[in-house]
Amino acid sequence: MGYVEKIFAHIDYKNYSEINTGIKALFWVTVIISILPFIFQQAGIDFASNEKAFPYDKVHRMTGDEIIDAHFYRLSGAFVHTFLECFAFAAAFFTVVLSFTHFSIKRSSVTPIIGMALFMSGCMDAFHTLAADRLIDATAPNTDLIPFTWAICRAFNSAIMIAGVCIIMAHPKSIGRGAGLGLVLITSLIFGVTAWIIIHYCATEAQLPQTMFPDNTITRP
C-alpha cells in the first residue's frame, strides 16, 4: 500500500501517536518545505534573478551583437522562470503517466485522480508561462493577462487538489483494489474541461479582473 492510500486509510485516527511514522515524516517535510521560502525571504534572502538594465544610453555605440547580448541579459529572469515552469510541467507529465501505470497494476483510483489533478495544474502553469513569454496572442493586454493568469493558476492548483481529495473521500471504494475505470475517466474529463474553460476565458476575454493592487499591503492574491 502506497503513502497516499495509507493517508486515507488512517484519516479517521484520533490519536496522533497511532499514525504511521512515515506519514508523520512526510507531513512535516511537506510543511517545512512549504514555509522555508517565506522564512528565507523574511531573513533577507532574495530569490530574484539578477537582471541587468538595458543600456539605452549606450546603444548608439554598441555593435549588433552587443545589443543582442544586452537584450538577453535583460531577459534572464524570464528565462529562469520559463526553465522552472518547464521542469514543473515535465514533473507533472511524468507523474500522471506513472499514476496510470500504478492504476493498471493496483486498480486503485487514488493515484490517477491525484495524478490528473497535478497534470492539469501543470497545464495551467504552462499556459501562464506561454502568456508571460508573449507566445500567446490574447485579447486582453499583457499587463492584465500575465498577473491574472498567475493568480488564477495559483487558485486553480489549490482548488483542483482539494477537489481531487474530496472525490476520493466521497468514493471510499476507489481506494481499494477493483476500482472501476469510469470514476477515473469522468474525473479526468471534468478536470480537463475545467482547465480548458479557464484557459479559453483568459485568452479571449478583453477585460480581465484586476489582480494587482500596488497601493495595498497585500499587492496580489
N, C-alpha and C positions, 0 to 999 in steps of 0.2 A: 504494500500500500504506500503510495507516494505522500509527500508532505501535504499537498492540497487536500487529499482525501482524509488525512489524519486531522487536519484543522477542522473539517466539518464533522468528523466523527467525534471530536472532543468539544464541539461548540457548546454543548449544554453542561459542561463541567462547571461546578460552582466553586470548587477549591483549586486555587492556583497551583498548589503543590502537586495536584494529581495530573496536571498537564505534562505531556511528554517533554523531556529536556530539549530535544531537537527543535520542537515547536517554539519553546521559550527562547532558545538561542536565535532562531530565525526572526522572531518578533522583535527582539531587542536590537539585532543587527540592522533590521529594516528601519527602526526608529532612529538609531544613531546615524545611519547614512542619510536619512531624510533631514535631520536637524544640523548636521555638520556644516553644510554650506552657509546657513544662517549664522551659526556661531563664528565661522571664519570671517564672514563679512562684518559682523559686529566688532571683531578683533582688528579690523582694518586691512584684511587680505582682499586684494582686488582680483576678481576673476576676468576682468575685461581684457580684450586684446589691445596690444599697444599699436594703435593706428598712427600712421604718420600723416600730418596735414599735407594737402596738396599745395605745392609751392607756386601759387598763381603769379607771384611777383617775379618768378624766375623763368617762367615758361618761354619767354622770348629769347632766352639764352640757352635753352635746353634743346638737345637733339631729339629726333623722333623716338629713339629707343629709350632715352631718359624719361620722356613724357609717359610712355607706356609703363615703364617701371614705377613711376610715381603713382599712376592710377592703380596698379596692383598693390602697392604698399598701402594706399588709402583704403582699399577694399579688403585688407587682411582679416578684419573682424567678420565680414560676410563670408569669407572662405572658411574660417573656423566654424562658424555657425552651420554652414552647409555640410561640412565634413561630419560634425557631431550628429546632425539630423540624419544624414545618410547612414551612419553607423547605427543609430537608433532604429531606423526603418528596416535595415538588414536584420537586426536582432529580433524585431517583431515578426519579420517574414519567417525566419528560421524557427521561431517559437511556435507559430501556427502550424508549420509543417511537422515539427516534432510532436505537437499536441495531437494532430490527427493520426500520426503514426502510433502514438500511445493509445489512442481510442481504438484503432484497428486491432490492437493486442488485448487491451484490458476491457474494452467495451464500456468504459466509464465516460459519461458526458462532461465531467468536470473540466478536464484538461482542454478539449476542443472549444468549449464555451469561453473559458478564460483566454485561451489562445486567440480566438477570433476577436475578443474584446481588445486584446493588446495589438492585434494586427490592424484593426480599424483605427485605433489610436495612432499607430504608426502611419497609416494612410493620411490621416488628418494632419499630422506633423509634416508629412511630405508635401501636402498641399500648401501649408504655411511657408515651407522653405521655398517652393517654387514661386509663391507670391512675393516673398522677401527678396528673391533674386531677380524679380521682374521678368520671369519666364512665362507668366500667365497674363493675358490681356483681359483684365476685368473691367467692368463698367465703372465701378467706384474708383476714386483717386487712390493712388498707392499710399498716400499719407493716412487715409482712413482704412484701407484694406489690410495693410500689414499689421497694425496693432489689433484690429478686430479679429483677424484670423488667429493671432497669437492668443488672445483672450478666449475665443470660442474653442480653440484646440485644448487649452488647459481645462476648461469646463467639461468638454466632451470626454477627455481622458478619464476624469474622475467619475463622471456620470455613467459612462459605459461599463466601467469596472464594477460600480455599485449595482448596476442593472444585471450584470452577469452573475454576481454573487446572489442577488435576490432570486433570479431564475433558478439557480441551483438549489437554494434553500426552499423554494416553493415546490420543487420536484425532488424529494429525497431519494426516489428510486434511481435518479440519474447518477448518484454517487457510486452505486454498486455495479457489479457485472451485469451484463444483459440489457443495459440501457439501449433504447432504440435510437436509430439514426435520425428519426423525424425531429426530435427536440433540437438536436444539433443543427440540422439544416434550417429549420424555422428560425432559430435564434440567430444563426449566421446571416440569413436573409434580412432579418429585421435590422441587425447591426449595419449591414452593408447599405441598405436603403436609407437608413438614418444618416449615415456618413455622406452618402451621395446628395441627399436633400440639402444638408448644411453646406457642402461644397458648391452646389449649384446656386444656392441663395447668395453666398459670398461672391461668386463670380459674376452674377447677373444683376444684383441689386445696385442701383445707382446711389442710394443714400443708406449708408451703414450706420448703426448706432455708435455713439461716441464711447470710446473705451479709454481714452487718455484724459486725465484731469491734472494738469501740471500745477495748478494752484492749490490742490488739496494735499493733505498729509499723506494719504494713500493715492498715488498718482495713477495706478492702474489696478484692474481687478486682481 
